[in-house]
Amino acid sequence: MKAVGWPWWTFDSGAAVGALFARGFALISLCAWLSLGAQVQVLIGSRGLLPLGEFMRAVQAEPGVSIFQLPTIFWWLHGDTALTVGVVLGAALSIAALAGFRPRLCFAVSTALYLSFAVVGRDFLSFQWDNLLLESGLLAVLLPTRAPSPTVHFLFRLLLFKLYFESGVAKWQSPIDDWRDGSAMTIYYQTAPLPTWLAFYAHHLPIWWHHFESRATLVLELVVPFAIFGPRRARLAAAILFTGFQIANAATANYGFFCYLAAALSLFLLDDADLERARARLGPLVPAALARIADRWRSALAWATPSAGGGAARAGAGQPGSGRAARWHPWLGRAGASLFIAVSLIGGLYNFTEPGRLLTLAGPIFELNEHFRLVNSYHLFAAVTRERIEPELQTLAEGAPVGHPENGRDDDGPWTAQDLWHKAGDPRRAPDFVAPHQPRVDFQLWFYGLGFRRREPAYVSALVGRMCEDPAAVQSLFRNPLPSHPSAVRIVYWQYDFATPAERRATGAWWRRARVAESRAIPCREPIL
């Protein structure tokens, strides 16, 4: 069915594109919920690093703080059981949407629930891809999967445009000018938060290639996004470039569900006819067994393809004069789209320009939106970190003397390094693939390494405290069993660089590292029983 009417940028994307995205988004949401569920207790549980109960009691004790400043269901329920039930419900809603049961309702509840976790997760759920999931969820609530919806499809394209173009503007404005001078990608692969082993090989590509990558990224993010609103061939080229870019990102670094969600958004650059052509061309290449599975899957998706009669009925329902809802619905859609565009513009101007008088007047809208995180700005890798500092947590054997802080290097013998699952750690251990799961403590410690000379954040202090007093509460973060009664804990800071190919062949090491500093030894009290 050809999408026509207002607005003029329909591009013939309709029910098939909407249905495919809805399925993909449901699967990505399920991954996000399962990833969160695997670590929610160690993050914000009662024995976690940033306990939810303590946070909510402190918030509720503050005068004037309301649910509009902290939009979460955990105002009323903030025990460990509530966290577990919330994650299970979110995963169940994603599965229901994946199965085709009331997907828009499922997305509405799931998005509200994820927002509840995001605002109380603080440091651990403050990533831009958490915001992207929320914003995509908001639009998915509005997305029909049985009929064309030009307005909603346009908003998804606008979201895709924001994601790339704003990130490109941020790179162009880099305070160290690393993207424009071509140096950004010479260092990116070894300083990315959680690189994969393929990043090692990408890092050792020729310098001229890295300079090309840096400047090509600027073109991809500052020029190509305008093709999103262009003719079909321009959009197809943009879709191929964006998807290839995210495949490269996913191959060389672990960014949780981000790369998959960004790639899924590119579906809105396709027409329904493009999906049909792809199915017809790929069909003969698929083995018979897979073809049967695909046939069953297409049958399960039958709800997403409007029948001739049903499509006509639905089209008729949207024609002028078919009832009060028909008269009001187009205007509500346009008003909602206008509001989305206005808030996006305000957010972009706040983040990338100096606020003037007009923006100051729009401040309340900006602040309210900051609380709800439903319409966002994006500035991925505005500047590439120039060095990789990894904090390594170490425990002192029970009964060993703690000594004095000045004796750090002399006391190395009794100290045992406690490697997290996905940090660099042992130089001989290959960087791993873990996405779409995002190990949020491992990831967040990368940020801590960037500014370790400043005061340590609350979750780092809590992690050291748990290792001393309640090791079982944080055992899931570490590769090896933690000592049940350590005498002390400290943090040693290492600078990591990828080994050279010759060093890799000779020693088997992926990294080389040099000691930068160490914290004082923190004596442990009796552990919690």
N, C-alpha and C positions, 0 to 999 in steps of 0.2 A: 504494500500500500504506500502510495506516495504522499509524504507529508507536505501539506500546502497551507497557505494562510499566514497569519501573523505568528512570529515575525518573519522577515524575508530570509533569515539565515537557517532555514530548516535542514538543508543538506540531505534530505531524504532519509535521515536516521529516524527509526521508529521503534516499533514493538520488538523486533528481533534484537536490535542493539541494546535497548533497555533491558530486555529479559536476560541477555547474556551478561551484561554488567551486573545486574542484580544477583545472579548466581555467583559470579566471581567475587563480588563484594561480600556476599554471605560467607563464602569460603575464607576470604581474608579476615573477616571479623571473627570467624571461628578460630583461626590461627592466633589472632590477638588475644582472645579470651583464654585459650589453652595456655599460651605463653604466660599470661598474667597469673592464671590459676596455679601454675607450677611454682610460683615464687611469692605469691601475695602474702603468705603468712610471715616469711622472713623479711619482707619489705615493710609491711605496716600492721602485722599481727601484734598481739599483746606482748609477745617475746621478740618482735621484730626490731628493725633498725629505726624506724620512725613510727612508733606505735600509734594506731588510729585513735584508740581510746584517750590517750593522754592529749593528743592534738585537739580532739573535739571538746574535751572538758575545758581546755584552755580557751578555745574559741568561744564556747558558750559562756565563759566567765567574762568575756570582753563586752562592755556595753556598746550597743548600737550595731553589732554585727548580726546580719540577717541572712536568710537563705539566698538573697539576691547577691550578696558578696561571696557566698560559699554555696553554690547550688549542688547539693548532694543529699541523697536519702540517708546518709550516715549521721545526720542531725539526730535521728531518733534511734538508730540501730548501729552500734559500732563495736560489737563483739567479734570474736574470731568466727563464730558460726555465721554471722551476717556476711562476713567477707566471703566465706566458702559458698554460701547459698547464692550470693550475688554473682559470683563467677560462674557457678553451675547454671544459673538462670540465663546469663548472657550467652553462654555456649549453647544452651538449649534453644534460645531464640535464633541464633545463627543457623543451627541445624534445621529448625523449622523453616526459615527463609530459604535455605538451600534446597529444601524439599518442595518449595513452592507454596507453603501454607501462609497466607496473609503476609507476604513479605514486607509490605510497607508498614504494617502495624508492628511486625517483629523488629524492623529497623528503628522505628520510633522508640520503642521501649529499650532496645539494646543500646541505642545512642545515648539516651538519658541515663541509663545505668553506667555506661562507660564514662560519661561525664562525671558521675558521682565518684567513681574511683579516681579519675584523673585529678580532680581538685583536691582530694585528700591524700593522693599519692605523692604530692609535692615534687621533690627532686626526681623521684623515680618515674613519674609519668608527665614530665614537662617537655618532652621532645616534640619537635615540629611534626613528626609523623603521627603522634597522638592527636594533635590538632587536625591534621589532614584526615584522619579516620573520623573524627567528630564532624568535620565539615562535610565530608562525603556522606556520612550517615544522615545529616540533615537533608541533603539533597535527595538521597535515596528514599527518604520518607515521601517525597513529592513525586517520585518517578513511577509513572505507569508502565506496566510490562505487557499490557494487552492492547495498547493503542499508541499512536504517535503523541509526543508531547514536546513540541518545538521549544517552548519556553524553558522547561526543565533541562532539556538537552543543551540548550544554550548556556544555562548556568553551570552545567558540568564542564562545558568547554571553557567557560570563563575561569573556573577553578583550575583547570589544566593550564590555562594561560598564566594565571597568577603564580602557580607553583614554579614554572620555569622562568618567566620574565622577571619576577621580583627577585628570584635567586640570582639571575644574571645581573640585575641592577646592583645587588649587594656585592657581587664579585667585582663589578666595574668600580665600585666605590671603596674597594679594599684599601685599608690604611697603609698597607705595605706594597700595594700595586703589583702583587705577585701574579695575578691572572693576566694582566696586560703585558707584563714583561716576559711572560712565558715560563716563569720559574715555579708556579704553583704545583704542577704535576711532577716536577722533578723530585718532590719530597712527599707528595700526598700518600702514595701507596704505603710507605713505611710509618707514617704518622696517623693514618686513619685509626679510629677508635678500636675496632676489632677486625683487622685484616684477615683474609684467607691466605692459604699457601700460594694461590695464584698471584697474589699481590707481590710476592717475592720476585717472580719472573717478570711481572709488569714493571716493577721498579728498576730492573736492570736493562730495560729497553734503551735504545740510544737517546741521548740528550735532545737531539733535534726532534725526536718523536714526542717527547714530553712537552717541548715548547709548542709543537703543533697541537697536542691535546689541550693545552691550557687555552690557547686562542680559539680552537675549535669549540671548546665548551662555551666561551663567550658568544660565539655565533649561534650555537645551538640554543642558548637561553635568551639571547637578546633579539635575534632576527627570526629564527624558525618559528617561534610562537605565533607570529602574525599569520602564518599559514593556517593556523587553527580556524580562522574565519575566512579562508580563501576557497577557491574552487576545489573540486574533488581531487584532482591529481596533486595539488599542493598539500591537501590534507593527508592523502595517503603517504606522500613523501615524509611529512612531519611525523605521522604515526610510526613509520619505519625507523626514523632517526631516534625518536623518543624511546621506542621499545628497545632498540639496540643499545642506547645509552644506559637504560636501566638493567639490561642483561649484563653489560660490562660492570656496572656498579655492584650487582649481586654476585658476580663472579670474583670480585676482588676485595669485598668488604661485607661485613654483616651489619645490616641496618634494619633488623627485625622484618616487619611486614612492609616497610616503606616502598622498596623497589617494586614489589608486586602490586601494590595499590596504585603507584604512579603509572605503571604499565597498563593496569586495568582502565584507568581514566582515559587512556588513548583510544579506547574502543569508541568513544563518542566522536572520533574523527572519521569513522566509517559510516557508510550507508547500509541499510538493510540488504540492498542488492550485493554489496561487497561480501557480506557474510554468506549469502546464498552462492555466489560464485566460488568463494573459498571452499565451501562444503562440496560443491560439485567437482572441483578440481582435485581436492584431496581425497575424496571418497575412493577412487580406484586405487590409490596408493596404500590404503589401509587394509591390513590383513582381514580375512573374513571374520575371525573371532572378534577383533576390535570393532569391525563394522557392526556386528550384532550388538555389542555393548553400546556403540554409538546410537543404533536404532532405538534401543531401550531408553537411552538418555534423552533422545529427541522426543520419545513418547512422553517421558516425564515432563518435558518442557512444553507439551502441547497447550497447556494453559496460557502460555506466553504468546502464542500465535493466534491472532484473532481470526475466527472463521468468517466466511463471507457474510452470513446472516448476522452474527454477533457483532462483526466489525461495522456493518451498516447500521445496526441498531445503536451501537455506541457513537458512531459518527453523527447519527441523527440526533442523539441526545445532546450533542454539543452544538447543534445548530441554533441560530437565533429563533426565538419563539417557541422553543421546546420546553419551557418551564422557567420558574424563578431561578433555579440552580444554574441553568444554562445561561441566563442573562448575567448572573453575578460572577460565575466561575472565571471567565476570561479576565474580568477586571481585577479579581482577587489575585490571579496569577501574575498579571502585569504589575500590580502594586507590590507583591512579594518579591518579584524579580528586581524591581526598581530599588526596593529597600536593600536587597542583597548587594546590588551593584554599588549603592551609596555607601554602605558600611565597608565594603571592600575598598572603595576609593579612599575613604577616611583613614582606614587602617594603613593602606599603602603610603599615603601622604605623611601620616604620623611617623612611620618607620623609616622613610627614605628622604624626607625633606625637613626643613626647619618649620615647626608649627607657627603659622601666622594667626592673625585675629580670627579669621573664619574657622580655622581648625580649633582654636581655643574654644569657640562657641560650640563646636561639635564634641568637646571633651567628654561630657557625660555619656554620649553614645559610645565613644571609644572605650571608656572605663567599664561600662556595663557589658560590652561585648568581650572585653578582656576577661571578665569573670566567667562568661558562659563558653567562650572558646569555640563558637560555632561558625564564625566568619573570620578568617585569619589571613595574616600576611606570612610570607615565607622568605627565608634568607639563608639557604643552605650553603655552608662552606664559603662564607663571605671572605675569609682569609684562611689559608692552610697553615696549620701549626708547623713550626720549623723544627721542633725536636720532640722526641717521645720520651717522657719521664714516667716510668712505671713504679708505683708504690708496691712494695713487697712486704706482706705481713709475716712476721716471724715470732715464734714462741720460744721461751726459755724453759728447758726441762725442769720438772718438779724437783725442788731441793737445791737447784743450782743457785749460787749467789747472784743477786741482781747487779751488784757493783754500782759504779757511778756512771752518770751519763757520758762523761768524757772518755770512758773506757770502751766505747762502742766497738771499734775495730778489734781491740784486744780480746773482747769477749765473744768473738764470732763462733768459736768452737762449739759451745753448748746450744747455740741458737739454731732453730730449724725453720727453714722457709716453708710457708704454707701457701701453696699455689691455688689460686682460684681456677675454676674449670676452663675459662676462656681467655684469661689474660696471657701475656707473653710468657712469663715464668721462665722455665727451663729453656735456655737458648737452643737446645737440640730438639725441642718439641715443635712440630709443624703447626703453624696457625691453622685453625680448623674452620669448617663450615658449620654454622649453627642457626642461621636464618631459615625460616621466618620467626623462630624463637628469638627473643631479645633478652639476654641475661643482664638485667638492668643494674645490678650492683657492679658487675664487671665493666659495663659500659660507663657507668657514672664515675668509677674510679679513674677512668681516663681523664675526665675533666678535673678531678682532684689533682692528678699528676701535673696538669698544666700550671697550677698555682699552689703547689704544695708548701711554698714558703709562707703563704698566708695562713691565717687561722684555719684549722681543719673544720670542715662542715660537721653538722650534728650526726649525720649517718656514719661518718668515719669514726668519730668518738664512740658512737654506739657499737659499731662493729668491733672495735678494740675491747670495749667493755664486755660484750657478749663472749668474745674469745676467752676472756679471763674468767668470767663468772658463770656463764651458761653456754658452753661450747656447743651443746646439742642443738640450740636454737638456730645456729648459723652453719651447722655442719654441711648442709646441702650446698653451700657455696664453694666448698673446698674439695680438692681431688683426693686428699688423704685424710685419715681420721685425725681430728684435733685432739691434743692431750686434754684429759679431763681435769687436771689440776696443774696448769702451767704456773711457773713462778712469776713470769712477766711476759709482756707483749711489746713489740716495737715495730716501727715501720722503717724499712731501708728503701731508699730511692735510687733507681737505676736509669741511666740513659741507654735506650735501645736503638740500634741501627741494624738494618738488614746486613747480614754477612755478604761478602763478595761471592760470586759463583765459585771461585777457586777455593775459598774457605769452606764453602758448602760441600764441595767434592772431597776436600781433605779431611774435614772434621765431622761432617754431618750436621753442623750447626746452621740453623736458619737465621739466628740473630748473633750479634756481638753486643756486649753491654759493658758499661763502665759505671762504677759506684759514684753517686753524686753527693748523697747525704744520708743521715739516719736520724730518727727521732730519739728522744730519751727513752730509756727502758721504763715501762709502766708496770709497777708491781701489781700482782693480782691478789684480790681478797679470796676468801673461801668461796667456792663455786655454789651457785644456787642449786638446791636439790629438788 
